[in-house]
Amino acid sequence: MINNERLPVVMTLSGNDPTGGAGIQADIETLASMGCHAAPVITTLTVQDTQDIKSYATIETDMLIQQARAVLEDMAISAFKIGLLGSVETVEAVHTILVDYPDVPVILDPILISGGGSNLADDDIVEAMTTLLFPQTTLLTPNSIEAQLLAPEADNLDACAQVLQELGCEYVLITGTHENSREVINRLYGDQQLLETYHWERLPESYHGSGCTLAAAIAGLIANGMDMMAAVNEAQEYTWDAVQRGYRIGMGQLIPNRFFWARPEPDQTDPD
């Protein structure tokens, strides 16, 4: 997608999803599509299918830190992408990594609830994220439900974004997939104001890993040197194309086709 003399490396810290629909695999596929090399650091092991998460266990924090440090001492990282964390201790471990790399952009997808509705972050985890990670976050990508959970005192999404910026996030992209609206409306905030509103056709299905895909795509484009506005716009286009071409491989949500660009569209012409 973008040619650089050096292949950008993005470190993604997230959970392993054995369905391959979300988490680390979603990040790797997306980052590869953005022309990046993914350096995956596992934070959490999950038991899940395309319908919901059944259970999960976080990686021991010393092992998590060792995973990241080994790579960071060997490669130049152009961006961090953070997904499922799962415990206060994991949040604290990620914090200890990020503080040593203050100039590397951080794209944080605050995964609080699974696609099937399971709670993945209690109040203590939320408090740890807002206190330790938000001040280091370049872009936060909550859906509207997550934004309201992260800023419960706010009475609308604009107010949520203002609170999240006051907590330290430089930019906030609130996605509208969970809203009851004819279109999906995503909103990008920065400098304590609404910067851009994006309107997307609402597709009839639900998708497993679409949020991971969007956040990873932005991280990859930022790693390639794009400015935030351009990266957010192009990442949304890529994500919409991936979900619009999604496929059903299990009994639950569809999985985004993140390599749609590598597979030719079926020939719809009549051979006769």
SEKOLNU-226233 format. One record per residue: residue number from 1; x, y, z of N, C-alpha, C in turn. Coordinates in pm, 1 decimal. Each point is the difference from the previous one (the first is absolute). Last residue first. Layout:
N
 num     n.px     n.py     n.pz    ca.px    ca.py    ca.pz     c.px     c.py     c.pz
 NUM        X        Y        Z        X        Y        Z        X        Y        Z
...
END
This chain:
272
 num     n.px     n.py     n.pz    ca.px    ca.py    ca.pz     c.px     c.py     c.pz
 272  -2141.6  -1669.1  -2149.5    -68.7     -9.2   -128.3    -23.4    138.7    -58.9
 271    198.3    -59.9    428.2     92.3    -46.7   -101.5    -65.1    -15.6   -137.9
 270   -121.9    354.9    395.5    -55.9   -122.4    -57.8     93.2    -48.1   -109.9
 269    156.8    298.6    437.7    -46.9      6.5   -139.5    -49.4   -135.1    -45.0
 268    209.4    125.5    428.9   -145.6     -0.2     -4.3    -55.3     -0.8   -142.1
 267    463.6   -150.9    289.8    -43.1     53.3   -128.3   -151.1    -15.0    -11.1
 266    272.9     58.2    472.1    -51.5    -99.2    -94.6    -49.5     66.3   -127.8
 265    390.8    239.8    273.3   -143.9    -17.4     10.4    -45.3   -107.6    -98.8
 264    502.6    -12.9    198.1    -84.2     65.5   -101.5   -147.2    -26.7     24.1
 263    395.4     32.4    368.3    -83.5   -101.1    -63.7    -90.5     67.8   -101.4
 262    297.5    235.8    289.7     87.5   -100.4    -60.8    -77.5   -107.4    -74.7
 261   -205.0    357.8    251.8     77.8     63.5   -106.3     89.6    -99.8    -72.8
 260   -259.2   -115.8    389.2    -84.2     13.0   -119.4     78.6     53.8   -118.6
 259    113.1   -133.1    479.7     84.6    -14.6   -117.8    -82.0      7.2   -128.4
 258   -203.3     27.3    429.4    105.1    101.5      4.1     99.3     -9.8   -115.1
 257   -510.4   -131.6    141.2     93.6    -52.8   -100.0    112.5    102.0    -16.6
 256   -335.3    -96.6    445.5     42.2     90.0   -109.1    101.4    -68.2    -92.1
 255   -377.5   -273.3    268.3    137.7     43.1     19.2     39.3     91.9   -115.8
 254   -502.5   -128.4    251.8     87.0    -11.6   -115.8    139.8     49.7     35.9
 253   -327.4   -205.0    386.1     25.7    117.6    -81.9     86.2    -33.4   -122.2
 252   -184.6   -425.8    202.5    -28.6    131.1     56.8     23.5    113.2    -98.3
 251     90.1   -483.7    -52.2   -144.4     13.6     20.5    -39.3    135.7     56.4
 250    438.1    -87.5   -327.5    -51.4    -66.4    119.5   -149.0     24.5     11.5
 249    242.8    181.6   -353.1     76.5   -123.5     10.7    -39.4    -80.0    123.3
 248   -140.5    433.9   -355.3    -48.1    -76.3    114.4     72.0   -134.2      2.2
 247    159.8    506.5   -204.3    -45.7   -136.0    -28.2    -41.9    -69.3    129.4
 246     87.3    540.5   -244.2     17.9    -98.1    107.0    -61.1   -134.4    -34.7
 245     40.4    450.7   -231.9     36.4   -126.2    -64.5     19.8   -111.9    103.3
 244   -108.5    430.3    145.1    -97.4    -16.5   -107.2     24.5   -130.8    -76.2
 243    304.9    136.3    333.3   -121.9    -55.7     57.0   -106.7    -21.5   -107.3
 242    412.6    190.1   -134.3     25.2   -131.9     58.0   -127.7    -61.6     56.7
 241     -7.7    444.4   -170.1     16.2    -96.5   -108.8     18.5   -141.0     54.7
 240    -12.5    347.3    312.1   -132.5    -19.0    -60.3      8.0   -100.2   -114.2
 239    404.2    124.3    201.5    -80.8    -83.2     89.0   -137.8    -24.7    -57.7
 238    294.0    292.1   -233.7     49.4   -138.2     -3.5    -88.6    -91.0     84.0
 237    -93.7    458.8     14.8    -31.5    -53.8   -132.2     42.7   -146.4    -10.4
 236    118.2    232.2    388.8   -143.2    -28.3     -4.0    -41.2    -58.2   -134.7
 235    443.1    144.4     50.8    -23.3   -121.7     78.2   -148.0    -36.2      3.4
 234    135.9    406.3   -203.3     34.7   -115.2    -82.5    -24.6   -131.4     73.6
 233    -78.2    405.7    237.9    -88.4     -9.7   -116.3     28.7   -125.8    -81.2
 232    280.2    103.7    365.1   -132.9    -37.8     47.2    -95.2    -18.0   -117.7
 231    432.8    160.5    -93.6      4.2   -139.1     44.0   -137.4    -48.2     44.5
 230     59.8    455.7   -119.1      6.7    -86.6   -117.5     -4.2   -146.4     40.0
 229     13.5    318.7    347.1   -124.0     14.1    -76.1     -1.9    -94.3   -119.4
 228    398.5     22.4    270.3   -113.4    -65.2     64.3   -126.6      7.1    -84.6
 227    468.1     -0.5   -256.0    -51.9     79.8    110.1   -130.4    -62.1     48.6
 226    398.2   -299.9   -224.4   -119.5     79.9    -27.6    -34.9     87.5    119.7
 225    367.8   -338.7    -42.8     25.4    142.9     -9.9   -119.7     85.7    -32.5
 224     55.8   -490.9     98.3     48.7     31.9   -133.9     20.3    149.3    -22.4
 223   -187.1   -167.6    400.6    137.0    -50.7     -6.6     64.7     29.4   -135.0
 222   -455.5    100.1     57.5     80.9     94.4     77.0    146.9    -41.6     -4.9
 221   -301.6   -297.4   -186.8     13.5    118.3    -84.9     80.4    109.3     69.8
 220    -99.7   -395.0    240.5     87.2    -28.9   -113.1     23.6    120.3    -89.2
 219   -306.3     30.8    360.7    136.7    -12.9     49.4     97.0    -24.2   -114.0
 218   -457.6      2.7   -102.1     47.3    135.2     31.9    144.4     -5.6     47.5
 217   -205.5   -409.1    -74.3     22.4     69.2   -126.8     50.1    142.4     23.8
 216   -128.6   -258.7    372.3    127.1    -46.5    -56.1     31.5     69.4   -131.7
 215   -415.7     88.8    206.7    109.6     55.1     79.9    135.6    -41.1    -55.4
 214   -388.5   -178.8   -210.8      7.7    145.3    -15.6    119.4     57.7     75.5
 213    -92.7   -461.4     49.0     44.0     31.0   -135.2     18.7    149.9    -19.0
 212   -187.4   -163.2    400.9    144.0    -29.4     -6.6     55.9     42.2   -135.0
 211   -461.6     26.3     48.0     67.3    104.9     77.4    150.2    -18.5      1.8
 210   -270.9   -330.6   -206.0      1.4    122.8    -79.6     70.5    114.0     73.5
 209    -97.7   -482.1    131.4    133.4     53.9    -22.2      5.4    127.2    -81.9
 208   -409.7   -303.6    -41.9     89.7    -37.1    108.9    140.1     52.4    -31.5
 207   -530.3    158.4   -155.1    132.0    -48.6    -39.7     90.8    -17.5    120.9
 206   -559.2     36.4   -204.3     95.3     44.6    101.4    130.4    -75.3    -23.4
 205   -406.7    148.9   -375.1     56.6   -100.8     88.5     80.0     64.9    112.9
 204   -215.1    248.9   -367.1   -102.2    -75.2     74.6     54.7    -98.9    101.3
 203    221.7    490.7   -143.8    -16.5   -131.6    -60.3    -92.0    -86.0     87.1
 202     60.9    547.9    -79.7    -10.8   -102.4    103.5    -30.6   -133.8    -67.0
 201    272.6    445.3   -197.2   -116.9    -85.8    -13.7      0.5   -106.2    109.7
 200    244.8    461.4     95.7     21.9   -124.5    -71.5   -130.2    -78.0     -8.3
 199    248.3    516.4    133.8   -124.4    -74.1    -17.7     27.2   -122.6    -87.0
 198    281.5    384.5    338.2      3.5    -91.9   -113.6   -129.2    -81.4     -2.3
 197    241.4    487.0    213.5   -105.5    -99.5     14.1     -3.9    -83.6   -127.3
 196    380.4    343.4    279.5    -58.6    -55.4   -122.8   -107.9   -100.1     37.6
 195    220.9    288.4    326.2     78.7     29.7   -119.3    -67.6    -46.2   -127.8
 194   -138.4    162.8    526.0    -31.9    -97.4   -102.4     73.2     38.9   -128.0
 193    207.2    142.1    482.1   -108.4     32.4    -92.3    -23.7   -116.8    -96.2
 192    372.0     66.9    330.3   -125.5     28.4     71.0   -113.1     44.3    -92.7
 191    426.7   -164.2   -158.8      3.8    140.8     41.9   -130.8     43.8     63.8
 190   -101.6   -416.7   -256.9    134.2     40.1     36.5     -1.4    147.3     34.8
 189   -336.3   -455.9   -191.2     18.7    118.6     83.5    148.9     23.4     24.9
 188   -378.6   -287.8   -343.8    138.9     19.5     42.3     12.0    133.0     73.6
 187   -412.6   -382.9   -134.0     38.0    138.6     29.1    144.3      5.5     50.3
 186   -402.4   -324.3   -292.1    121.6      4.3     80.2     44.5    144.4     15.4
 185   -465.3   -298.3   -147.5     61.5    132.7      6.7    118.1     -6.5     97.0
 184   -349.5   -331.1   -316.0    101.8     -1.5    104.6     70.2    135.3     -4.7
 183   -518.7    -47.6   -154.7    137.9    -13.7    -42.7     89.4    -20.2    121.6
 182   -446.1     23.2     93.8     -9.4    -61.6   -133.7    138.0    -23.9    -57.5
 181    -65.3    -11.1    530.9     -7.0    100.5   -105.7      0.8    -70.1   -135.7
 180     68.1   -108.6    524.0   -121.9    -28.1    -74.8    -22.3    109.1   -103.6
 179    489.5   -183.8    213.1   -108.0     98.1     11.3   -120.5    -41.2    -84.7
 178    443.5   -215.0     30.6    -97.0    -47.0     99.0   -117.0     98.3     18.7
 177    374.6     84.0   -298.6    -60.2   -126.1    -42.2   -108.6    -47.9     96.4
 176    305.0    417.1    -30.6   -143.9     -4.8     22.4    -67.5   -128.7    -40.8
 175    511.9    221.8    193.9    -69.3    -65.5   -110.0   -146.2    -24.8     35.9
 174    418.6    356.4    139.4   -113.6    -74.8     53.7    -78.0    -57.9   -116.9
 173    513.3    204.1    104.1    -89.7    -37.4   -109.3   -110.2    -86.9     59.9
 172    396.1    373.5    182.1    -99.2   -101.5     33.5    -87.1    -22.7   -122.7
 171    522.9    230.3    164.8   -114.6     -9.8    -91.9    -93.3   -109.3     50.5
 170    345.5    114.4    286.9     17.6    111.1    -93.4   -116.0      7.6    -98.7
 169     -9.1   -184.1    519.0      2.2    -46.8   -138.5     10.6    119.9    -95.1
 168    -42.1     35.1    492.2    132.4    -12.0    -59.6      6.1    -44.4   -143.8
 167   -370.1    133.5    316.4     72.8   -107.3     68.8    134.3    -29.9    -65.5
 166   -302.2    310.1   -192.4     49.3     57.5    125.7     78.2   -102.2     81.1
 165   -215.7   -142.5   -391.3    115.7     83.0    -32.3     58.6     63.5    126.4
 164   -390.4   -245.7     49.2    108.6    -91.6    -36.0    125.7     76.0    -42.1
 163   -399.3    242.3     91.6     53.9    -60.1    122.5    120.6    -87.0    -31.4
 162   -232.9    181.4   -364.1     69.1    105.1     73.3     63.6    -54.6    126.9
 161   -272.0   -286.1   -255.5    127.6     26.0    -66.6     79.0    107.2     72.9
 160   -435.6    -91.3    151.4     89.4   -113.6     25.3    138.0     26.9    -59.2
 159   -339.9    305.0    -96.7     52.5     18.8    135.1     93.1   -115.0     38.6
 158   -220.6    -34.7   -408.9     92.9    113.8     -6.5     63.3     24.6    136.3
 157   -339.3   -324.7    -31.2    128.3    -46.0    -52.7    101.2    113.6    -13.8
 156   -368.0     35.9    387.6     -9.6    -27.8   -142.8    140.0    -33.6    -52.6
 155    -78.2     92.6    463.3   -138.6    -27.6    -37.6    -20.3    -16.2   -149.9
 154    412.6    -90.5    404.7    -38.0     76.4   -119.2   -140.3    -38.8    -45.2
 153    243.0   -214.7    361.0    -58.4    127.3     41.9    -47.0     84.8   -117.6
 152    231.6   -427.9    -43.3   -141.2    -13.6     41.0    -65.4    130.3     42.4
 151    415.5   -184.4   -284.6    -31.5    136.2     46.5   -145.4      3.9     46.2
 150    184.4   -407.6   -147.8    124.9     64.9     38.0    -21.7    140.9     54.5
 149   -362.5   -254.8   -171.4     51.9    -69.5    118.5    127.6     66.7     51.6
 148   -192.4    157.6   -399.5    -86.4     34.3    112.4     44.4    -69.3    128.7
 147    225.9    -98.8   -402.3     22.4    140.5     33.5    -82.5     40.6    121.7
 146    -66.0   -430.6   -182.7    125.0     10.3     75.7     29.0    143.5     40.4
 145   -369.5    -73.8   -278.6    -25.2    -59.7    131.6    124.1     11.8     87.3
 144     29.8    139.3   -450.9    -79.0     93.8     80.4    -29.2    -54.5    139.6
 143    445.9   -169.8   -221.1   -132.5     15.2    -57.0    -83.3     84.4     96.2
 142    535.8     73.0    -21.4   -112.9    -69.9     61.2   -122.7      1.4    -90.9
 141    527.6    120.6    -31.3   -103.3    -36.4    -96.9   -116.8    -75.6     64.4
 140    460.8    368.5     75.5    -87.1    -97.4     65.7   -115.3    -29.1    -94.7
 139    527.6    217.5    -53.6   -138.1    -11.9    -47.9    -70.1   -111.1     75.7
 138    420.2    149.2    156.9    -12.1     92.6   -113.0   -142.8      0.7    -52.4
 137    194.0   -127.9    508.4    -73.8    -42.5   -118.1     -8.0    110.3   -104.7
 136    178.0    -15.1    468.0     98.9    -39.6    -99.7    -63.8    -32.8   -134.7
 135   -253.3    122.7    395.5     97.3    108.8    -19.6    108.2    -31.9   -103.0
 134   -329.0   -336.7    113.3    -53.8    111.3    -77.9     98.8    115.8    -15.0
 133     95.6   -396.9    273.4     19.6    -11.8   -144.4    -50.4    120.6    -79.1
 132    -21.3    -45.0    495.7    135.0    -35.6    -44.0     20.0      6.7   -150.5
 131   -427.2    109.2    223.6    106.9     64.3     76.1    137.6    -21.3    -62.4
 130   -395.6   -203.1   -180.8    -13.6    145.0    -10.3    115.0     72.5     69.4
 129    -16.6   -474.4     25.4     19.5     44.9   -137.8     -3.4    151.8     -9.0
 128    -99.8   -199.1    414.2    142.0    -13.9    -31.3     29.3     48.5   -141.9
 127   -450.1    -13.5    139.0     72.7    105.4     71.3    149.1     -5.7    -31.7
 126   -269.2   -342.3   -174.0    -30.9    128.4    -64.7     77.0    113.3     66.5
 125     26.9   -420.8    199.0     74.6      2.7   -126.5    -23.3    132.1    -71.3
 124   -246.2    -75.1    389.0    141.5     17.8     33.3     86.3      6.0   -126.2
 123   -467.2    -93.5    -32.6     26.2    140.5     32.3    147.8     25.6     30.6
 122    -82.4   -417.7   -311.3    -75.8     50.9    113.9     41.8    144.3     29.2
 121      3.3   -321.0   -459.5     75.2     97.7     79.5    -88.4     50.7    113.4
 120   -150.5   -307.0   -337.7    142.6    -30.9     -5.9     84.9     97.0     79.9
 119   -541.6   -216.1    -85.3     79.2    106.6     60.1    146.8    -40.5      4.8
 118   -381.9   -168.9   -368.1     70.0    -33.6    124.3     84.5    116.8     47.6
 117   -275.5    -33.7   -419.0    -53.1     65.4    118.7     69.1    -32.5    130.5
 116     94.2   -120.0   -481.5   -115.7    -73.3     49.4    -57.5     54.7    128.5
 115    391.9    182.7   -205.9   -108.2     12.9    -97.2   -126.6    -72.0     43.1
 114    320.2    161.9    393.5     14.7    -80.9   -120.9   -117.1     23.8    -94.4
 113    210.2    360.9    355.6   -109.0    -96.3    -14.1     21.7    -76.8   -129.3
 112    323.0    314.5    131.7    -65.9    -13.4    129.4   -107.5   -107.8     -1.0
 111    450.9    219.3   -278.2    -96.2   -110.0     -8.6    -56.8    -27.9    139.0
 110    257.9    408.1   -265.7    -35.3    -38.6    137.9   -108.9   -106.5      1.2
 109    408.8    167.5   -330.8   -137.9    -44.9    -17.5    -47.7    -53.3    134.8
 108    422.5    337.4   -171.9    -59.8    -83.8    104.2   -146.2    -27.6    -31.7
 107    503.9    180.1   -208.2   -139.7    -11.9    -39.7    -63.4   -101.4     94.4
 106    468.0    324.0     -9.5    -73.6   -108.7     65.0   -145.6      5.8    -46.2
 105    537.7    191.9   -162.5   -146.2     13.3      7.4    -65.7   -124.3     58.2
 104    499.0    172.4    124.2    -63.9    -96.3    -90.3   -151.7     14.2     11.5
 103    327.7    238.8    271.3    -14.7     59.8   -132.5    -66.6    -93.8   -101.1
 102    114.3   -112.4    467.4   -102.3    105.3     -2.9    -23.5     60.1   -138.1
 101    211.6   -426.1    243.7     -5.1     33.7   -143.0   -103.2    110.7    -21.3
 100     84.5   -204.5    427.4    136.2      6.3    -52.4      4.9     40.0   -146.5
  99   -410.3    -68.7    240.1     67.5    118.2     54.8    143.0     14.1    -52.1
  98   -285.2   -381.5   -108.1    -25.2    121.8    -77.4     78.9    119.9     52.0
  97     13.9   -424.6    229.8     63.4     -6.5   -133.1    -12.0    134.5    -71.1
  96   -211.3    -62.0    415.2    145.4      2.3     21.8     76.5     -7.4   -131.8
  95   -475.9    -38.4     -8.7     43.3    134.9     36.8    151.7      7.6     15.8
  94   -201.7   -417.4    -60.8      5.8     73.9   -125.9     46.9    143.3     25.4
  93    -71.9   -265.1    378.4    115.2    -49.6    -76.0     15.4     75.4   -131.6
  92   -378.5     88.8    268.3    121.6     53.4     62.2    124.6    -43.8    -76.3
  91   -411.9   -179.1   -134.3      3.7    144.1    -29.0    128.7     60.8     54.9
  90    -83.3   -440.4    113.6     39.8     11.1   -140.5      7.4    145.9    -42.6
  89   -160.0    -95.0    430.3    143.4    -30.8     -7.3     50.9      9.9   -143.2
  88   -461.8     43.8     85.4     72.8    119.5     44.6    149.4    -22.8    -14.0
  87   -309.4   -279.2   -329.1     24.5      9.4    143.9     71.7    130.3     30.3
  86   -159.9   -122.5   -450.8    -55.9   -105.9     82.0     25.0      5.1    149.4
  85     93.7    188.7   -503.3     98.4     -4.4    108.0    -42.3    -97.6    109.3
  84    -92.6    123.3   -566.1    -48.5    -59.0    124.5    112.8    -10.4    102.9
  83    155.0    301.1   -369.9   -135.6    -52.4      0.2    -37.8    -53.3    136.4
  82    381.0    345.8   -285.6    -36.3    -70.8    122.4   -146.3    -42.1     -7.3
  81    458.7    174.3   -311.2   -145.1    -18.5     -4.6    -38.2    -88.1    118.0
  80    444.7    338.0   -163.9    -58.4   -102.9     85.0   -149.5     -6.6    -28.4
  79    444.5    172.0   -320.6   -127.4     26.2     67.8    -31.3   -117.7     90.9
  78    416.8     29.7   -233.1    -57.9    124.4    -51.7   -134.0     34.7     62.7
  77    481.4   -283.8    138.8   -145.8     -7.8     -6.5    -55.8    135.5    -42.9
  76    484.1   -289.7    -46.3    -55.1    134.7     15.0   -150.3     -7.4    -21.6
  75    315.4   -417.3    189.1    -63.3     64.3   -115.0    -42.3    142.2     33.9
  74    222.3   -286.4    322.4     50.8    -54.8   -125.3    -49.7     75.5   -123.1
  73   -129.6     67.6    464.5    145.8     16.2      1.7     64.0    -46.5   -130.1
  72   -468.5    -45.5     69.1     31.5    142.4      1.7    150.6     26.6      2.5
  71   -171.4   -448.5     30.1    -20.5     57.9   -133.1     45.6    145.5     -3.5
  70     19.1   -225.6    411.6     88.2    -70.8    -93.5    -10.0     59.8   -140.0
  69   -292.1    154.7    340.8    136.0     53.1     11.5     94.5    -66.0    -99.6
  68   -455.2   -156.3     37.6     12.4    132.5    -61.4    143.1     50.3      0.6
  67    -96.5   -414.8    209.5    -34.1     -7.1   -141.7     27.9    133.8    -68.8
  66     40.4    -16.9    466.6    114.6    -59.0    -68.6    -25.0    -13.9   -149.8
  65   -352.9    149.6    275.5    103.7    102.5    -12.0    121.6    -54.2    -73.4
  64   -344.9   -304.6     94.4    -47.5    102.5    -92.7    109.4    104.4    -24.1
  63     79.5   -325.6    326.3     11.0    -55.7   -134.6    -45.6    101.3   -104.7
  62    -52.3    116.1    450.3    142.8     -4.9    -32.1     21.4    -54.7   -140.8
  61   -444.1      3.0    174.8     50.3    130.4    -42.2    149.4      1.1    -32.8
  60   -351.9   -405.1    -83.9     76.1     47.7    116.2     80.2    123.1    -40.3
  59   -446.9   -101.0   -267.0    137.4    -47.8      4.0     69.5     56.7    123.8
  58   -542.5    -78.7    -18.1    106.7     92.0    -38.6    136.8    -66.7     12.9
  57   -497.4   -213.7   -114.7    102.6      4.9    104.0    111.6     91.5    -48.3
  56   -569.5   -144.4   -103.6    131.4     48.0    -40.9     93.9      0.8    119.3
  55   -524.8   -185.3   -229.1     87.1     29.0    113.9    131.7     53.4    -53.7
  54   -387.3    -37.1   -281.8    -42.9    -90.0    107.3     80.3     26.2    127.8
  53   -150.3    317.3   -446.1    110.9    -50.3     80.4    -55.5    -84.6    114.0
  52   -273.6     48.1   -473.6     34.7     72.6    122.1    125.5    -60.2     62.9
  51   -178.7    -98.5   -455.9   -117.3     54.2     68.5     36.6     79.9    124.7
  50    301.5   -251.7   -294.7    -45.5    119.6    -69.3   -124.9     60.1     62.6
  49    325.2   -260.3    322.2    -39.9    -35.4   -135.0    -50.2    127.2    -67.0
  48    357.4   -122.5    445.5   -114.2     65.7    -62.7    -31.5    -63.4   -134.0
  47    363.5     49.1    437.6    -80.5   -110.5    -50.4   -124.5     64.5    -58.1
  46    519.6    218.8     90.3   -145.9     -4.3      9.4    -54.3   -133.7    -47.1
  45    471.0    286.4    198.3    -47.2   -117.9    -72.3   -150.7     -9.6     20.4
  44    361.0    441.0     25.9   -109.6    -79.5     54.0    -25.9   -120.7    -88.9
  43    348.5    320.8    -87.2    -36.6     44.2    134.3    -93.8    -97.4     69.0
  42    391.8     -2.5   -423.9   -123.8    -54.3     53.3    -21.5     49.9    143.1
  41    258.7    205.1   -443.1     25.2    -32.2    139.9   -132.4    -43.7     61.7
  40    227.6     81.7   -531.4   -111.2    -29.8     90.7     45.9    -41.6    139.4
  39    150.3    287.8   -452.1     73.2    -63.7    109.4   -102.4    -30.5    108.9
  38    -20.0    112.2   -565.2    -61.3     -5.4    132.1     91.3    -72.7     97.0
  37     72.1    298.5   -474.8     35.4   -124.3     67.6    -58.9      5.5    139.7
  36   -198.9    262.2   -454.5     80.7      2.7    121.7     39.8   -141.0     41.4
  35   -312.3    183.8   -359.0    141.1      2.5    -37.0     93.1      6.9    118.2
  34   -491.5    -47.2     -9.8     47.2    138.1      0.3    148.1     10.4    -37.0
  33   -211.3   -422.7     44.0    -70.5     70.0   -107.5     41.6    146.0    -10.5
  32    165.4   -259.8    355.9     59.4    -46.5   -125.3    -64.6     70.4   -118.6
  31   -187.3     79.0    415.9    128.5     68.3    -12.3     74.1    -44.1   -124.9
  30   -406.9   -218.0    103.7    -22.3    140.4    -35.8    131.8     72.9    -21.2
  29     11.1   -446.7    150.7    -51.7      6.0   -136.5    -16.6    144.2    -46.2
  28    130.6    -70.8    448.3    106.0    -41.4    -92.9    -47.7     11.5   -144.2
  27   -315.3     86.2    345.4    102.6    104.3     -9.0    106.6    -36.2   -102.4
  26   -329.2   -318.4     98.1    -59.7    112.9    -71.9    102.6    110.9    -19.2
  25    127.4   -360.9    265.8     -2.8    -35.6   -142.1    -62.3    110.3    -83.7
  24     15.0     59.1    474.7    131.8      3.4    -62.6     -5.2    -34.3   -148.5
  23   -475.0    112.8    179.0    123.9     -9.2     75.6    124.9      2.4    -86.6
  22   -455.3   -200.2   -205.7     33.2    123.3     70.1    137.4    -14.4     63.3
  21   -177.6   -352.6   -272.4    -80.7    112.5    -44.8     39.7    133.0     59.5
  20    158.9   -477.1     67.6     69.4     77.7   -101.7    -75.2    122.4    -46.1
  19    -89.5   -349.7    351.8    -77.4     -2.8   -124.0     72.9     69.9   -113.6
  18    175.0    -19.2    452.6     19.5   -122.7    -77.1    -88.2    -11.9   -123.6
  17    227.1    426.9    261.8   -134.9    -48.8    -27.7     12.5   -125.7    -85.5
  16    328.8    314.0    349.4     -7.6    -98.7   -106.7   -142.5    -52.1    -10.0
  15    162.0    507.7    181.3    -31.4   -137.3     32.5      2.3    -90.4   -121.8
  14    313.1    454.8     53.7   -141.5    -34.3      6.1    -16.2   -148.0     29.1
  13    356.0    407.1   -170.4    -14.9    -67.2    129.1   -147.5    -30.1     19.3
  12    364.6    138.9   -421.7   -137.5    -13.0     43.1     -5.4    -84.0    126.3
  11    369.4    309.3   -312.6    -16.6    -96.9    108.3   -145.5     -0.4     43.1
  10    251.5    131.3   -479.9   -101.2     38.3     97.5     -8.1   -110.3    105.1
   9    356.0    189.4   -416.6    -34.2   -103.8     96.9   -101.3     57.2     99.2
   8    168.9    118.6   -543.6    -34.8     43.1    135.9    -39.8   -118.6     86.8
   7    347.3      7.0   -419.5   -132.3    -51.0     33.5    -34.8     42.0    143.1
   6    326.3    275.8   -333.5      2.1    -93.2    112.4   -142.2    -43.1     31.6
   5     55.7    277.9   -364.5    127.1    -69.7     -8.3     11.0   -102.7    112.0
   4   -484.6    113.0   -184.8    102.1     64.6     81.5    130.5    -74.9    -19.7
   3   -536.2     38.5   -220.7    137.3    -45.2    -13.9     92.6     83.4     87.3
   2   -548.4   -162.8      5.2     91.1    113.2      8.7    142.1    -52.5     -7.2
   1   -340.8   -305.7    -83.9    -82.9    120.4      0.0     86.2    125.1      0.0
END
